[in-house]
Amino acid sequence: MRAKGKTRRLMSLGLCGAALAAALTAPAAHAAPAERHRPGDRPVWTPTATGTDARFRGLAAVNSRTAWLAGTKGTVLRTSDGGRHWRDVSPPGAAGAGLEFRDIEAFDASRAVALTIGEGEASRVLRTDDGGVTWTESFRNTDARAFYDCLTFFDSRHGLAMSDPVDGRFRILSTADGGRNWNVLPSTGMPRAQEGEAGFAASGQCLVSSGPKDVWLATGGAATARVLHSGDRGLTWRAAESTLPAGDPARGVFALAFRDRTHGIAVGGDYRPDEESPHASAVTDDGGRGWRRSATATAAYRSGVAWLPHSRSAALAVGPAGTDLTTDGGRTWRTVDSGSYDTVDCTADGGCWAAGEQGRAARLTGL
């Protein structure tokens, strides 16, 4: 989305899933903010010192010890010791160029691909193969009409990035060599966008994948908030209406999470802090063809969502006003933490990470 609408929207652990969900839902007093966590409390977000005040909307959790953060002021950080120390691995010159990182995908502690956002040449993709010691710019947008929001990878070679509509359709970039080279895919298989429709570069989760070929794209800013699905790595797409708030540039689906190719969760709402976000979460069990409102929705606007590891029913949703937990696949939610986070990611070995404003980064701990 161009001009005012897009500008307004831009301003703005070592536990298994079952054990973690059980601990979070055990009878206890209302969860304290992460800053008040004490040993022996039930699991909460435990902050780790990053040494910066950048806002991190890009997060790539590799495992319970290794994670990457990407954010404002051209900042990229990496930890390999569970967050005890964060190393500044920002690309040289990124801060001076005014680059804003909004998404990062990491394959391990050495290899990562990061996306900067903005109109025209502000949208770029950079890759590192040596843990951020050096970076190579592999894509720079030269079309002033394009504005890239998110990227995702199916495996270490195949990935996609998405731009807001150009000539009435969302634009998709594709790579088959781990992000070293990118090509714009044909738009013939993409449905036409609604008036004012765009993606939200809020958490790196407006474009997500599951398995070798399935990918979903979240939208907002138009009369209806939609989720688009492709089963062939972005060549053809089918659009489905979601049940989330719409009808305003600040409303829509902000983040998606799929635990397999059929079961997914959508969260979002209205990002403005003075506006309520009723019915701001939904679920699907048919790969995104149809969406149902959560019976008890997330408590407020949420910008990030992730399934807990090794769980078929538990997930976390985060936002500036707190963290919500579901233990029934997204049908009902309850608030478990009041700290401000923009994005969340969990790993197969049981690690869960969150990141957000003022350099905030945390791991879910407590057992």
C-alpha positions, 0 to 999 in steps of 0.5 A, a space after each residue: 500500500 502506498 502513501 499515507 496508509 503504508 506510512 501510518 502502519 509503519 510508524 506505529 527455552 528448553 521446554 517441550 510444548 506439552 510441559 510448557 503449556 501445562 506450566 503456563 496454564 497451572 493455577 497461579 496469580 496473573 502473570 507478572 511482567 517479564 521484568 519481575 520474574 523470580 526464580 521458581 515462578 511459572 514460565 514467563 519471558 525472561 529478558 536478555 540484555 541486547 545493549 541497544 534501543 533498536 526495535 526488533 521486528 525480525 527474529 529467527 530462532 535457530 535453537 534454544 541457544 542461537 537466535 538472530 534479531 533484525 531491527 531499526 537503525 540497520 541493526 542485526 544481532 546474534 547470540 549463540 549462548 542462549 541470550 547471555 551475550 548478543 553480538 552486533 553483526 550489523 552490515 557495515 553502512 546499514 545504519 548510515 544508509 537508514 536501512 530498516 530491517 523487518 525480517 530475518 530467516 536463519 538456517 544456522 549460526 552462520 547463514 542468514 538472510 535479512 530483509 530491509 523495508 521501504 519504497 524503492 531501493 530501501 527494500 533490499 535483501 542481504 545474506 551472510 555465510 559467516 555469522 554476520 562478519 560479512 554481508 552480501 546484498 543479493 537484491 535491491 528493489 529498483 521499482 519505486 512502486 514496490 515495497 517489500 514486507 516479509 520473506 520466508 524459506 521452505 528449506 535452505 535453498 528455496 524461499 520467497 519475499 513479498 511486496 505490496 501490490 504492483 499493478 494491482 497484484 502482490 509481487 513475489 520474489 523467488 530464490 532457489 539458491 538460499 537467497 544469493 539470487 532472486 527473480 520476480 515471479 509472474 503475476 498471472 497466478 496472483 488474484 487482484 488486490 483490493 483497493 488499499 490492500 497491503 501487507 504489514 511489516 510488523 513481525 516478519 510473519 506476513 509471509 509464512 511457509 510450512 513444508 516444501 511448497 505451501 506458503 501463506 500471505 497475510 493482508 490488511 488495509 482494505 475492506 476485508 482482511 485476507 489470507 492468500 495461499 499457494 501450494 506451488 511455491 508462489 506460482 498460483 494463489 487462492 485468496 480467502 477472507 479472514 474474520 479479523 478487523 478490516 476496513 482501515 489502513 491500520 487493521 488486518 491480519 498481521 501474522 500467521 503460523 501454520 504447524 502443518 499444511 492444514 492447521 493455522 492461526 491468524 492474529 492481528 487487529 488494529 495496531 493503534 493503541 487507542 483502538 480496540 481489537 475485537 475478534 483479532 484472532 482466527 483459526 483454520 483446519 483446511 489450509 486457509 480456505 476457510 477461517 473461523 473466529 476464536 471463541 475467546 480472542 486474543 486480548 488485544 492487537 497482536 503482531 506475532 504468533 508461534 506454535 509451541 514446539 512439539 504441541 498440536 494445540 498450544 501457541 503464543 501470540 505477542 504484541 505491544 500490550 502482552 502475550 496470550 496463550 492458547 492450548 486448544 489450537 487457537 479457539 480460546 486465548 488468555 493473557 499470560 504476560 504483560 510485557 511488550 513484544 512484536 515478534 515470537 519464534 519457537 524451535 524444535 529443541 524447545 526454545 521460544 524467543 520474543 523481541 520488540 521495542 527498546 532493544 527487548 529480547 527474551 527467552 521463555 524460561 521458568 522450569 
